[in-house]
Every structure is written in structure tokens, then in C-alpha cells.
Amino acid sequence: MYRNRALFMNFNERLRYLIDCEEIKLKDLAPKLCLSASTLSNYAQGIREPDYDTLRRIADYFGVSIDYLLGHEPPAVDDERQLLTCYRSFTPSQKRFLLDQAALIKRYKIRLDD
């Protein structure tokens, strides 16, 4: 299973996974992280490793922890990643609506067919 394999992933493999999940090209992502495309490519290939500030920018962009990037916690399951991707595309009012619905489900312990 992927979760077990994730415990042994290197930084560059986790970075590649996150980039693949976002379906973004390195050349488009690099400026968002204040990096050159070649530097980001070196990180993704495992040729170089980022400094702390770069790790923080990468973690913030993908919504993961630095611990995750460094292999100290398992990745979010695919459902979580899909929810995060959808959430990021919503307007502020859509985000508030979604959070309100989640609060209701949690508060009233609503169970749906699993």
C-alpha cells in the first residue's frame, strides 16, 4: 500500500508526488516558489536539497508540513489531497459554506453510508 511506501520516500520523491498531484509543470511552479526552474528540477531529481526557507515555501504552497517533506509523517490520502485541491479553487463564500457543512456533520455526528 502507498502509505507504507511513503514512510521510505525521499524528499525529492515526495516533492515529485506533490507536483504530480497538483498537475503543475516545474516551469510554472518555480516562480510561485521564488525559484528558478532548474533549481526546482534539481530538487525534484534529488540532485540538490533545499534550504530551510525554501522548504517552508514548498510546504506552504502544497499545504503540507516540513516534517512531511522530510519524511517524518505519512502523506495525506488521495481523498484528502482531492479535497484540498477543490477547496483551494473555491471562492471565499464557497469555502465558508463547505466549512459550515463539515461543522454540522461533526457536531451532529451524521453518518453516511460508507
MARKOLVEX-333834 format. One record per residue: residue number from 1; residue in three letters; x, y, z of N, C-alpha, C, O in turn. Coordinates in steps of 0.2 Angstrom, whole numbers. Layout:
BEGIN
<atom n="NUM" res="ala" n_east="X" n_north="Y" n_up="Z" ca_east="X" ca_north="Y" ca_up="Z" c_east="X" c_north="Y" c_up="Z" o_east="X" o_north="Y" o_up="Z"/>
...
END
This chain:
BEGIN
<atom n="1" res="met" n_east="4" n_north="-6" n_up="0" ca_east="0" ca_north="0" ca_up="0" c_east="4" c_north="6" c_up="0" o_east="10" o_north="6" o_up="3"/>
<atom n="2" res="tyr" n_east="2" n_north="12" n_up="-3" ca_east="6" ca_north="18" ca_up="-4" c_east="8" c_north="21" c_up="3" o_east="14" o_north="23" o_up="4"/>
<atom n="3" res="arg" n_east="3" n_north="20" n_up="8" ca_east="5" ca_north="23" ca_up="15" c_east="11" c_north="20" c_up="17" o_east="16" o_north="24" o_up="20"/>
<atom n="4" res="asn" n_east="12" n_north="14" n_up="17" ca_east="18" ca_north="11" ca_up="19" c_east="24" c_north="13" c_up="15" o_east="30" o_north="14" o_up="18"/>
<atom n="5" res="arg" n_east="24" n_north="13" n_up="9" ca_east="29" ca_north="15" ca_up="5" c_east="31" c_north="22" c_up="6" o_east="37" o_north="24" o_up="6"/>
<atom n="6" res="ala" n_east="26" n_north="26" n_up="8" ca_east="28" ca_north="34" ca_up="9" c_east="33" c_north="35" c_up="15" o_east="36" o_north="40" o_up="15"/>
<atom n="7" res="leu" n_east="33" n_north="30" n_up="19" ca_east="37" ca_north="31" ca_up="25" c_east="45" c_north="31" c_up="23" o_east="49" o_north="33" o_up="26"/>
<atom n="8" res="phe" n_east="46" n_north="28" n_up="17" ca_east="53" ca_north="27" ca_up="15" c_east="54" c_north="32" c_up="9" o_east="59" o_north="31" o_up="5"/>
<atom n="9" res="met" n_east="50" n_north="36" n_up="7" ca_east="51" ca_north="41" ca_up="2" c_east="56" c_north="46" c_up="4" o_east="56" o_north="49" o_up="9"/>
<atom n="10" res="asn" n_east="60" n_north="48" n_up="-1" ca_east="65" ca_north="54" ca_up="0" c_east="61" c_north="60" c_up="-1" o_east="56" o_north="60" o_up="-4"/>
<atom n="11" res="phe" n_east="65" n_north="66" n_up="0" ca_east="62" ca_north="72" ca_up="-1" c_east="60" c_north="73" c_up="-8" o_east="55" o_north="75" o_up="-10"/>
<atom n="12" res="asn" n_east="65" n_north="71" n_up="-13" ca_east="63" ca_north="73" ca_up="-20" c_east="57" c_north="68" c_up="-22" o_east="53" o_north="71" o_up="-27"/>
<atom n="13" res="glu" n_east="56" n_north="62" n_up="-20" ca_east="50" ca_north="58" ca_up="-22" c_east="44" c_north="61" c_up="-19" o_east="39" o_north="61" o_up="-22"/>
<atom n="14" res="arg" n_east="44" n_north="64" n_up="-13" ca_east="38" ca_north="67" ca_up="-10" c_east="37" c_north="74" c_up="-14" o_east="31" o_north="75" o_up="-16"/>
<atom n="15" res="leu" n_east="42" n_north="77" n_up="-16" ca_east="41" ca_north="83" ca_up="-20" c_east="38" c_north="82" c_up="-27" o_east="33" o_north="85" o_up="-29"/>
<atom n="16" res="arg" n_east="40" n_north="77" n_up="-30" ca_east="38" ca_north="74" ca_up="-36" c_east="30" c_north="72" c_up="-36" o_east="26" o_north="74" o_up="-40"/>
<atom n="17" res="tyr" n_east="29" n_north="69" n_up="-30" ca_east="22" ca_north="66" ca_up="-29" c_east="17" c_north="72" c_up="-28" o_east="12" o_north="73" o_up="-32"/>
<atom n="18" res="leu" n_east="19" n_north="78" n_up="-25" ca_east="15" ca_north="83" ca_up="-24" c_east="14" c_north="87" c_up="-30" o_east="9" o_north="90" o_up="-32"/>
<atom n="19" res="ile" n_east="20" n_north="88" n_up="-34" ca_east="19" ca_north="91" ca_up="-41" c_east="14" c_north="87" c_up="-45" o_east="10" o_north="90" o_up="-49"/>
<atom n="20" res="asp" n_east="15" n_north="81" n_up="-45" ca_east="11" ca_north="77" ca_up="-49" c_east="3" c_north="77" c_up="-47" o_east="-1" o_north="78" o_up="-52"/>
<atom n="21" res="cys" n_east="2" n_north="78" n_up="-41" ca_east="-5" ca_north="78" ca_up="-38" c_east="-8" c_north="85" c_up="-40" o_east="-14" o_north="85" o_up="-42"/>
<atom n="22" res="glu" n_east="-4" n_north="90" n_up="-40" ca_east="-6" ca_north="97" ca_up="-42" c_east="-7" c_north="97" c_up="-50" o_east="-10" o_north="102" o_up="-53"/>
<atom n="23" res="glu" n_east="-4" n_north="93" n_up="-54" ca_east="-4" ca_north="93" ca_up="-61" c_east="-1" c_north="100" c_up="-63" o_east="-4" o_north="103" o_up="-68"/>
<atom n="24" res="ile" n_east="5" n_north="102" n_up="-61" ca_east="8" ca_north="108" ca_up="-62" c_east="15" c_north="106" c_up="-65" o_east="18" o_north="102" o_up="-63"/>
<atom n="25" res="lys" n_east="17" n_north="110" n_up="-70" ca_east="23" ca_north="110" ca_up="-73" c_east="29" c_north="113" c_up="-69" o_east="27" o_north="118" o_up="-66"/>
<atom n="26" res="leu" n_east="35" n_north="111" n_up="-69" ca_east="40" ca_north="114" ca_up="-65" c_east="41" c_north="121" c_up="-67" o_east="42" o_north="125" o_up="-62"/>
<atom n="27" res="lys" n_east="41" n_north="122" n_up="-73" ca_east="42" ca_north="129" ca_up="-75" c_east="37" c_north="134" c_up="-73" o_east="38" o_north="140" o_up="-72"/>
<atom n="28" res="asp" n_east="31" n_north="131" n_up="-72" ca_east="25" ca_north="136" ca_up="-69" c_east="25" c_north="136" c_up="-62" o_east="23" o_north="141" o_up="-59"/>
<atom n="29" res="leu" n_east="28" n_north="131" n_up="-58" ca_east="28" ca_north="131" ca_up="-51" c_east="34" c_north="135" c_up="-48" o_east="33" o_north="138" o_up="-43"/>
<atom n="30" res="ala" n_east="40" n_north="135" n_up="-52" ca_east="46" ca_north="138" ca_up="-49" c_east="45" c_north="145" c_up="-47" o_east="47" o_north="147" o_up="-42"/>
<atom n="31" res="pro" n_east="42" n_north="149" n_up="-52" ca_east="41" ca_north="156" ca_up="-50" c_east="37" c_north="157" c_up="-44" o_east="38" o_north="162" o_up="-40"/>
<atom n="32" res="lys" n_east="32" n_north="153" n_up="-43" ca_east="27" ca_north="153" ca_up="-37" c_east="31" c_north="152" c_up="-30" o_east="29" o_north="154" o_up="-25"/>
<atom n="33" res="leu" n_east="37" n_north="148" n_up="-31" ca_east="41" ca_north="147" ca_up="-25" c_east="47" c_north="151" c_up="-25" o_east="51" o_north="150" o_up="-21"/>
<atom n="34" res="cys" n_east="47" n_north="156" n_up="-29" ca_east="53" ca_north="161" ca_up="-30" c_east="60" c_north="157" c_up="-31" o_east="65" o_north="158" o_up="-28"/>
<atom n="35" res="leu" n_east="59" n_north="152" n_up="-36" ca_east="65" ca_north="148" ca_up="-38" c_east="66" c_north="148" c_up="-45" o_east="61" o_north="150" o_up="-49"/>
<atom n="36" res="ser" n_east="71" n_north="146" n_up="-48" ca_east="72" ca_north="145" ca_up="-55" c_east="70" c_north="138" c_up="-57" o_east="70" o_north="134" o_up="-52"/>
<atom n="37" res="ala" n_east="68" n_north="137" n_up="-63" ca_east="65" ca_north="131" ca_up="-65" c_east="71" c_north="125" c_up="-64" o_east="69" o_north="120" o_up="-62"/>
<atom n="38" res="ser" n_east="77" n_north="127" n_up="-65" ca_east="82" ca_north="122" ca_up="-65" c_east="84" c_north="120" c_up="-58" o_east="85" o_north="115" o_up="-56"/>
<atom n="39" res="thr" n_east="83" n_north="125" n_up="-53" ca_east="84" ca_north="123" ca_up="-46" c_east="79" c_north="119" c_up="-44" o_east="80" o_north="114" o_up="-40"/>
<atom n="40" res="leu" n_east="72" n_north="120" n_up="-45" ca_east="67" ca_north="116" ca_up="-44" c_east="68" c_north="109" c_up="-47" o_east="66" o_north="104" o_up="-43"/>
<atom n="41" res="ser" n_east="70" n_north="109" n_up="-53" ca_east="71" ca_north="102" ca_up="-56" c_east="76" c_north="98" c_up="-52" o_east="76" o_north="92" o_up="-52"/>
<atom n="42" res="asn" n_east="82" n_north="102" n_up="-50" ca_east="87" ca_north="98" ca_up="-46" c_east="84" c_north="95" c_up="-40" o_east="86" o_north="90" o_up="-38"/>
<atom n="43" res="tyr" n_east="80" n_north="99" n_up="-37" ca_east="76" ca_north="96" ca_up="-30" c_east="72" c_north="90" c_up="-32" o_east="73" o_north="85" o_up="-29"/>
<atom n="44" res="ala" n_east="68" n_north="91" n_up="-37" ca_east="64" ca_north="85" ca_up="-39" c_east="68" c_north="79" c_up="-42" o_east="65" o_north="73" o_up="-41"/>
<atom n="45" res="gln" n_east="74" n_north="80" n_up="-44" ca_east="78" ca_north="74" ca_up="-46" c_east="82" c_north="72" c_up="-41" o_east="86" o_north="67" o_up="-42"/>
<atom n="46" res="gly" n_east="83" n_north="75" n_up="-35" ca_east="87" ca_north="73" ca_up="-30" c_east="94" c_north="75" c_up="-30" o_east="98" o_north="72" o_up="-27"/>
<atom n="47" res="ile" n_east="95" n_north="80" n_up="-35" ca_east="102" ca_north="82" ca_up="-36" c_east="104" c_north="87" c_up="-30" o_east="110" o_north="87" o_up="-28"/>
<atom n="48" res="arg" n_east="100" n_north="91" n_up="-28" ca_east="101" ca_north="96" ca_up="-23" c_east="95" c_north="95" c_up="-18" o_east="90" o_north="93" o_up="-20"/>
<atom n="49" res="glu" n_east="96" n_north="98" n_up="-12" ca_east="91" ca_north="99" ca_up="-7" c_east="90" c_north="106" c_up="-5" o_east="95" o_north="110" o_up="-5"/>
<atom n="50" res="pro" n_east="84" n_north="108" n_up="-4" ca_east="83" ca_north="115" ca_up="-2" c_east="85" c_north="117" c_up="5" o_east="86" o_north="113" o_up="9"/>
<atom n="51" res="asp" n_east="86" n_north="124" n_up="6" ca_east="87" ca_north="126" ca_up="12" c_east="81" c_north="127" c_up="16" o_east="75" o_north="125" o_up="14"/>
<atom n="52" res="tyr" n_east="81" n_north="129" n_up="23" ca_east="75" ca_north="129" ca_up="27" c_east="70" c_north="134" c_up="24" o_east="64" o_north="132" o_up="24"/>
<atom n="53" res="asp" n_east="72" n_north="140" n_up="22" ca_east="67" ca_north="145" ca_up="19" c_east="63" c_north="142" c_up="13" o_east="57" o_north="143" o_up="12"/>
<atom n="54" res="thr" n_east="67" n_north="138" n_up="9" ca_east="64" ca_north="135" ca_up="3" c_east="59" c_north="130" c_up="5" o_east="54" o_north="129" o_up="2"/>
<atom n="55" res="leu" n_east="61" n_north="126" n_up="10" ca_east="57" ca_north="120" ca_up="12" c_east="50" c_north="123" c_up="15" o_east="45" o_north="121" o_up="13"/>
<atom n="56" res="arg" n_east="51" n_north="129" n_up="18" ca_east="45" ca_north="132" ca_up="21" c_east="40" c_north="134" c_up="15" o_east="34" o_north="134" o_up="16"/>
<atom n="57" res="arg" n_east="43" n_north="137" n_up="10" ca_east="39" ca_north="140" ca_up="4" c_east="36" c_north="134" c_up="1" o_east="30" o_north="134" o_up="-1"/>
<atom n="58" res="ile" n_east="39" n_north="128" n_up="0" ca_east="36" ca_north="122" ca_up="-3" c_east="31" c_north="120" c_up="1" o_east="25" o_north="118" o_up="-2"/>
<atom n="59" res="ala" n_east="32" n_north="119" n_up="7" ca_east="27" ca_north="116" ca_up="12" c_east="21" c_north="121" c_up="12" o_east="15" o_north="118" o_up="12"/>
<atom n="60" res="asp" n_east="22" n_north="127" n_up="12" ca_east="16" ca_north="132" ca_up="12" c_east="12" c_north="131" c_up="6" o_east="6" o_north="131" o_up="6"/>
<atom n="61" res="tyr" n_east="15" n_north="131" n_up="0" ca_east="12" ca_north="131" ca_up="-6" c_east="8" c_north="124" c_up="-7" o_east="2" o_north="125" o_up="-9"/>
<atom n="62" res="phe" n_east="10" n_north="119" n_up="-5" ca_east="7" ca_north="112" ca_up="-5" c_east="2" c_north="111" c_up="0" o_east="-2" o_north="106" o_up="0"/>
<atom n="63" res="gly" n_east="2" n_north="115" n_up="6" ca_east="-2" ca_north="114" ca_up="11" c_east="0" c_north="107" c_up="15" o_east="-4" o_north="104" o_up="18"/>
<atom n="64" res="val" n_east="7" n_north="106" n_up="16" ca_east="9" ca_north="101" ca_up="20" c_east="14" c_north="103" c_up="25" o_east="16" o_north="109" o_up="24"/>
<atom n="65" res="ser" n_east="16" n_north="99" n_up="29" ca_east="21" ca_north="101" ca_up="34" c_east="28" c_north="100" c_up="32" o_east="29" o_north="96" o_up="27"/>
<atom n="66" res="ile" n_east="33" n_north="103" n_up="35" ca_east="40" ca_north="102" ca_up="33" c_east="42" c_north="95" c_up="35" o_east="46" o_north="92" o_up="32"/>
<atom n="67" res="asp" n_east="39" n_north="93" n_up="41" ca_east="40" ca_north="86" ca_up="43" c_east="38" c_north="81" c_up="37" o_east="42" o_north="76" o_up="36"/>
<atom n="68" res="tyr" n_east="32" n_north="82" n_up="34" ca_east="30" ca_north="78" ca_up="29" c_east="35" c_north="78" c_up="23" o_east="37" o_north="72" o_up="21"/>
<atom n="69" res="leu" n_east="38" n_north="84" n_up="21" ca_east="43" ca_north="84" ca_up="16" c_east="49" c_north="80" c_up="17" o_east="52" o_north="78" o_up="13"/>
<atom n="70" res="leu" n_east="51" n_north="80" n_up="24" ca_east="57" ca_north="77" ca_up="26" c_east="56" c_north="70" c_up="27" o_east="61" o_north="66" o_up="29"/>
<atom n="71" res="gly" n_east="50" n_north="67" n_up="27" ca_east="49" ca_north="60" ca_up="28" c_east="47" c_north="58" c_up="35" o_east="47" o_north="52" o_up="37"/>
<atom n="72" res="his" n_east="45" n_north="63" n_up="39" ca_east="43" ca_north="61" ca_up="46" c_east="36" c_north="60" c_up="47" o_east="34" o_north="59" o_up="53"/>
<atom n="73" res="glu" n_east="31" n_north="61" n_up="42" ca_east="24" ca_north="59" ca_up="43" c_east="22" c_north="57" c_up="36" o_east="24" o_north="59" o_up="31"/>
<atom n="74" res="pro" n_east="17" n_north="52" n_up="37" ca_east="14" ca_north="50" ca_up="30" c_east="10" c_north="55" c_up="26" o_east="8" o_north="60" o_up="29"/>
<atom n="75" res="pro" n_east="9" n_north="54" n_up="20" ca_east="6" ca_north="59" ca_up="16" c_east="-2" c_north="59" c_up="17" o_east="-4" o_north="54" o_up="19"/>
<atom n="76" res="ala" n_east="-5" n_north="64" n_up="15" ca_east="-12" ca_north="64" ca_up="15" c_east="-15" c_north="59" c_up="10" o_east="-12" o_north="58" o_up="5"/>
<atom n="77" res="val" n_east="-20" n_north="55" n_up="12" ca_east="-23" ca_north="50" ca_up="7" c_east="-25" c_north="54" c_up="1" o_east="-27" o_north="60" o_up="1"/>
<atom n="78" res="asp" n_east="-27" n_north="51" n_up="-5" ca_east="-29" ca_north="54" ca_up="-11" c_east="-35" c_north="58" c_up="-10" o_east="-36" o_north="63" o_up="-13"/>
<atom n="79" res="asp" n_east="-40" n_north="55" n_up="-6" ca_east="-46" ca_north="59" ca_up="-5" c_east="-45" c_north="66" c_up="-1" o_east="-48" o_north="71" o_up="-3"/>
<atom n="80" res="glu" n_east="-40" n_north="66" n_up="3" ca_east="-38" ca_north="72" ca_up="7" c_east="-35" c_north="77" c_up="2" o_east="-36" o_north="83" o_up="2"/>
<atom n="81" res="arg" n_east="-31" n_north="74" n_up="-2" ca_east="-27" ca_north="79" ca_up="-7" c_east="-32" c_north="82" c_up="-12" o_east="-32" o_north="87" o_up="-14"/>
<atom n="82" res="gln" n_east="-37" n_north="77" n_up="-14" ca_east="-43" ca_north="80" ca_up="-19" c_east="-47" c_north="85" c_up="-16" o_east="-49" o_north="90" o_up="-19"/>
<atom n="83" res="leu" n_east="-49" n_north="84" n_up="-9" ca_east="-52" ca_north="89" ca_up="-6" c_east="-49" c_north="96" c_up="-5" o_east="-51" o_north="101" o_up="-6"/>
<atom n="84" res="leu" n_east="-42" n_north="95" n_up="-4" ca_east="-38" ca_north="101" ca_up="-3" c_east="-38" c_north="105" c_up="-10" o_east="-38" o_north="111" o_up="-10"/>
<atom n="85" res="thr" n_east="-37" n_north="101" n_up="-15" ca_east="-37" ca_north="104" ca_up="-22" c_east="-43" c_north="108" c_up="-23" o_east="-43" o_north="114" o_up="-26"/>
<atom n="86" res="cys" n_east="-49" n_north="105" n_up="-22" ca_east="-55" ca_north="108" ca_up="-23" c_east="-56" c_north="114" c_up="-19" o_east="-58" o_north="119" o_up="-21"/>
<atom n="87" res="tyr" n_east="-54" n_north="113" n_up="-12" ca_east="-55" ca_north="119" ca_up="-8" c_east="-51" c_north="125" c_up="-10" o_east="-54" o_north="131" o_up="-10"/>
<atom n="88" res="arg" n_east="-45" n_north="124" n_up="-12" ca_east="-41" ca_north="130" ca_up="-15" c_east="-44" c_north="133" c_up="-21" o_east="-43" o_north="139" o_up="-22"/>
<atom n="89" res="ser" n_east="-48" n_north="130" n_up="-25" ca_east="-51" ca_north="133" ca_up="-31" c_east="-58" c_north="136" c_up="-29" o_east="-60" o_north="140" o_up="-33"/>
<atom n="90" res="phe" n_east="-60" n_north="136" n_up="-23" ca_east="-67" ca_north="139" ca_up="-21" c_east="-66" c_north="146" c_up="-20" o_east="-61" o_north="149" o_up="-18"/>
<atom n="91" res="thr" n_east="-72" n_north="150" n_up="-20" ca_east="-72" ca_north="157" ca_up="-18" c_east="-72" c_north="157" c_up="-11" o_east="-74" o_north="152" o_up="-7"/>
<atom n="92" res="pro" n_east="-71" n_north="163" n_up="-7" ca_east="-72" ca_north="163" ca_up="0" c_east="-79" c_north="161" c_up="2" o_east="-79" o_north="157" o_up="8"/>
<atom n="93" res="ser" n_east="-84" n_north="163" n_up="-1" ca_east="-91" ca_north="161" ca_up="1" c_east="-92" c_north="153" c_up="1" o_east="-95" o_north="150" o_up="5"/>
<atom n="94" res="gln" n_east="-89" n_north="150" n_up="-5" ca_east="-89" ca_north="143" ca_up="-5" c_east="-85" c_north="139" c_up="0" o_east="-88" o_north="134" o_up="3"/>
<atom n="95" res="lys" n_east="-80" n_north="142" n_up="2" ca_east="-76" ca_north="139" ca_up="7" c_east="-79" c_north="139" c_up="14" o_east="-80" o_north="134" o_up="17"/>
<atom n="96" res="arg" n_east="-82" n_north="145" n_up="15" ca_east="-86" ca_north="146" ca_up="21" c_east="-92" c_north="141" c_up="22" o_east="-93" o_north="138" o_up="27"/>
<atom n="97" res="phe" n_east="-96" n_north="140" n_up="16" ca_east="-101" ca_north="135" ca_up="16" c_east="-99" c_north="128" c_up="17" o_east="-102" o_north="124" o_up="21"/>
<atom n="98" res="leu" n_east="-93" n_north="126" n_up="14" ca_east="-90" ca_north="119" ca_up="15" c_east="-88" c_north="118" c_up="22" o_east="-90" o_north="113" o_up="25"/>
<atom n="99" res="leu" n_east="-85" n_north="123" n_up="25" ca_east="-83" ca_north="123" ca_up="32" c_east="-89" c_north="122" c_up="37" o_east="-89" o_north="118" o_up="42"/>
<atom n="100" res="asp" n_east="-95" n_north="126" n_up="35" ca_east="-101" ca_north="125" ca_up="39" c_east="-104" c_north="118" c_up="39" o_east="-106" o_north="116" o_up="44"/>
<atom n="101" res="gln" n_east="-104" n_north="116" n_up="33" ca_east="-107" ca_north="109" ca_up="32" c_east="-103" c_north="104" c_up="36" o_east="-105" o_north="99" o_up="39"/>
<atom n="102" res="ala" n_east="-96" n_north="104" n_up="35" ca_east="-92" ca_north="100" ca_up="39" c_east="-93" c_north="100" c_up="47" o_east="-93" o_north="95" o_up="50"/>
<atom n="103" res="ala" n_east="-94" n_north="107" n_up="49" ca_east="-95" ca_north="108" ca_up="56" c_east="-102" c_north="104" c_up="58" o_east="-102" o_north="101" o_up="63"/>
<atom n="104" res="leu" n_east="-107" n_north="105" n_up="54" ca_east="-113" ca_north="101" ca_up="55" c_east="-113" c_north="94" c_up="55" o_east="-115" o_north="90" o_up="60"/>
<atom n="105" res="ile" n_east="-109" n_north="91" n_up="51" ca_east="-108" ca_north="84" ca_up="50" c_east="-104" c_north="82" c_up="57" o_east="-106" o_north="76" o_up="60"/>
<atom n="106" res="lys" n_east="-99" n_north="85" n_up="59" ca_east="-96" ca_north="84" ca_up="65" c_east="-100" c_north="85" c_up="71" o_east="-100" o_north="80" o_up="76"/>
<atom n="107" res="arg" n_east="-103" n_north="90" n_up="72" ca_east="-107" ca_north="92" ca_up="78" c_east="-113" c_north="87" c_up="79" o_east="-114" o_north="84" o_up="85"/>
<atom n="108" res="tyr" n_east="-117" n_north="85" n_up="74" ca_east="-122" ca_north="80" ca_up="74" c_east="-120" c_north="73" c_up="73" o_east="-125" o_north="69" o_up="73"/>
<atom n="109" res="lys" n_east="-114" n_north="72" n_up="72" ca_east="-111" ca_north="65" ca_up="71" c_east="-115" c_north="62" c_up="65" o_east="-117" o_north="56" o_up="66"/>
<atom n="110" res="ile" n_east="-116" n_north="65" n_up="60" ca_east="-120" ca_north="62" ca_up="54" c_east="-116" c_north="57" c_up="51" o_east="-110" o_north="58" o_up="49"/>
<atom n="111" res="arg" n_east="-119" n_north="51" n_up="50" ca_east="-116" ca_north="46" ca_up="47" c_east="-119" c_north="44" c_up="40" o_east="-125" o_north="44" o_up="40"/>
<atom n="112" res="leu" n_east="-115" n_north="44" n_up="35" ca_east="-117" ca_north="42" ca_up="29" c_east="-115" c_north="35" c_up="27" o_east="-111" o_north="32" o_up="30"/>
<atom n="113" res="asp" n_east="-118" n_north="32" n_up="22" ca_east="-116" ca_north="25" ca_up="20" c_east="-109" c_north="25" c_up="18" o_east="-107" o_north="29" o_up="14"/>
<atom n="114" res="asp" n_east="-105" n_north="21" n_up="21" ca_east="-98" ca_north="20" ca_up="20" c_east="-97" c_north="15" c_up="14" o_east="-91" o_north="14" o_up="13"/>
END
